[in-house]
């Protein structure tokens, strides 16, 4: 699972019938400090996310297909949540 920020959308007038009516968004992965890393991910939106939203993305094919309830759909990534807050507790481990 990845935390990311919605940075764009993709409009496709012709697409696999599994995605008819689905919104496709571009998500920039974020590290735990909120910085961009890696390449943008194209994800099917199931949460009505929009530009600037921080979201949870599942990027494993089988898990993604289960999230949209279409076990035979050709999908890699799905937005499964909109993040309200992230709290990180860092421990100091030393002597």
C-alpha positions, 0 to 999 in steps of 0.5 A, a space after each residue: 500500500 502507498 500513500 500519495 497525493 492526487 496530481 491529475 486525472 486521465 480521460 479515456 473515451 475508449 477503454 476496457 469495459 471493466 472501467 466504464 464509469 470509473 474515474 482514473 487519477 494520477 497519484 504521486 507517491 509520498 514518503 513518510 515526511 510528505 516528500 514526493 518520490 518515484 513515478 506517478 501511479 495511474 489508479 482507479 478511484 473508488 473514493 471520489 478523491 480529487 486533486 490535492 487529496 492525500 490517498 491510500 493506493 493499493 498497488 498489487 494486482 489481485 488486491 486491486 481487483 478485489 477492491 473494485 470487485 472485478 476479479 478479471 479486470 486488468 488493473 494494477 492500482 486502486 485508490 482505497 481511501 482518502 487520508 485525513 491525518 498521518 501521525 508518525 511516532 519515531 523512537 530513539 533507539 540508542 544506549 
